[in-house]
Amino acid sequence: MFIVLLFVVSDKRKVSFILFKLYLNLIMPNIAIISSSVRVDRNSHRVALYFKKYLESNKLATVEMLDLKIYDFPVFEERLRLQPNPSASLLAFAEKIKSADGLIIVTPEYNGGYPASLKNVIDVLYEEWHRKPIAISTVSDGVFGGSQVITSLQFSLWKMRAWTVPAMFPVPKVREGFNEDGEPMDKAATDKRAANFINELLWCVEAKGKMI
Ligand SMILES: Cc1cc2nc3c(=O)[nH]c(=O)nc-3n(C[C@H](O)[C@H](O)[C@H](O)COP(=O)(O)O)c2cc1C
């Protein structure tokens, strides 16, 4: 696979980039971030952007942003493994979940639950979720930081045999906390909170690596 890539890609800069990415993947865990909101003018995506920057700037992980608004999956009809002709984007999404060492799910709270876009992708996959370390960040524009979502989402992920990490990152008043580029208004305080949350996820990723 690797040698084929080198032949296909003749541009030297591209080869260097691919080699660099492969090197990073060898020395750092690969964390995928699911940004769940597909809403027009969404705000929780700010938090997903923040985690991406936090992980990359602190050189803690390579990061794959799985933005459900960009994937724009159709409403669930059947699980991937039972679909006769799954779409290329669904297959690619499934592969990214499967190959990630750990996941961060950023979800808004809608009427006390998590959005249909997220349930859509939970249900369409199966073994991809098994034993996957997952940290959950809940978001709202109210004062409670979407914390009512946590139990229902944890329960769904537990049913899928994922490993939800015992750490929380609730974000109240999201528009006051982060700008559109995912920059936190109070960087020192947000980074301190993120460190605890991310450390818990990375500990679980490392612990899992020692088990298998
Ligand atoms: C349909 C809907 C239901 C909502 N329900 C709640 C709720 O139950 N509790 C809450 O704190 N905020 C609620 N909100 C506010 C959202 O948490 C807030 O808009 C947040 O920014 C949503 O994330 P998003 O902008 O990425 O979609 C609701 C928003 C929408 C659109």
The ligand as an SDF file (V2000), in Angstrom:
LIG
                    3D

 31 33  0  0  0  0  0  0  0  0999 V2000
  -34.2610   22.0690   18.5000 C   0  0  0  0  0  0  0  0  0  0  0  0
  -33.4540   22.6570   19.6330 C   0  0  0  0  0  0  0  0  0  0  0  0
  -33.6740   22.2330   20.9150 C   0  0  0  0  0  0  0  0  0  0  0  0
  -32.9090   22.7470   21.9730 C   0  0  0  0  0  0  0  0  0  0  0  0
  -33.0840   22.2580   23.2170 N   0  0  0  0  0  0  0  0  0  0  0  0
  -32.2600   22.6750   24.2060 C   0  0  0  0  0  0  0  0  0  0  0  0
  -32.3370   22.0740   25.5010 C   0  0  0  0  0  0  0  0  0  0  0  0
  -33.1220   21.1870   25.7490 O   0  0  0  0  0  0  0  0  0  0  0  0
  -31.4950   22.5160   26.4530 N   0  0  0  0  0  0  0  0  0  0  0  0
  -30.5750   23.4980   26.2200 C   0  0  0  0  0  0  0  0  0  0  0  0
  -29.8380   23.8740   27.1250 O   0  0  0  0  0  0  0  0  0  0  0  0
  -30.4710   24.0750   24.9910 N   0  0  0  0  0  0  0  0  0  0  0  0
  -31.2900   23.6790   23.9990 C   0  0  0  0  0  0  0  0  0  0  0  0
  -31.1750   24.2380   22.7480 N   0  0  0  0  0  0  0  0  0  0  0  0
  -30.1600   25.2730   22.5200 C   0  0  0  0  0  0  0  0  0  0  0  0
  -28.8900   24.6050   21.9820 C   0  0  0  0  0  0  0  0  0  0  0  0
  -28.2410   23.9080   22.9700 O   0  0  0  0  0  0  0  0  0  0  0  0
  -27.9880   25.6410   21.3700 C   0  0  0  0  0  0  0  0  0  0  0  0
  -28.6780   26.2520   20.3040 O   0  0  0  0  0  0  0  0  0  0  0  0
  -26.6990   25.0580   20.8690 C   0  0  0  0  0  0  0  0  0  0  0  0
  -25.9300   26.0940   20.3120 O   0  0  0  0  0  0  0  0  0  0  0  0
  -27.0120   23.9920   19.8400 C   0  0  0  0  0  0  0  0  0  0  0  0
  -25.8700   23.5890   19.1700 O   0  0  0  0  0  0  0  0  0  0  0  0
  -25.7320   23.9420   17.6370 P   0  0  0  0  0  0  0  0  0  0  0  0
  -25.7460   25.4460   17.5630 O   0  0  0  0  0  0  0  0  0  0  0  0
  -24.4040   23.3710   17.2560 O   0  0  0  0  0  0  0  0  0  0  0  0
  -26.8500   23.3300   16.8980 O   0  0  0  0  0  0  0  0  0  0  0  0
  -31.9480   23.7530   21.7020 C   0  0  0  0  0  0  0  0  0  0  0  0
  -31.7370   24.1840   20.3810 C   0  0  0  0  0  0  0  0  0  0  0  0
  -32.4860   23.6540   19.3600 C   0  0  0  0  0  0  0  0  0  0  0  0
  -32.2250   24.1060   17.9610 C   0  0  0  0  0  0  0  0  0  0  0  0
  1  2  1  0
  2  3  1  0
  2 30  2  0
  3  4  2  0
  4  5  1  0
  4 28  1  0
  5  6  2  0
  6  7  1  0
  6 13  1  0
  7  8  2  0
  7  9  1  0
  9 10  1  0
 10 11  2  0
 10 12  1  0
 12 13  2  0
 13 14  1  0
 14 15  1  0
 14 28  1  0
 15 16  1  0
 16 17  1  0
 16 18  1  0
 18 19  1  0
 18 20  1  0
 20 21  1  0
 20 22  1  0
 22 23  1  0
 23 24  1  0
 24 25  2  0
 24 26  1  0
 24 27  1  0
 28 29  2  0
 29 30  1  0
 30 31  1  0
M  END
$$$$
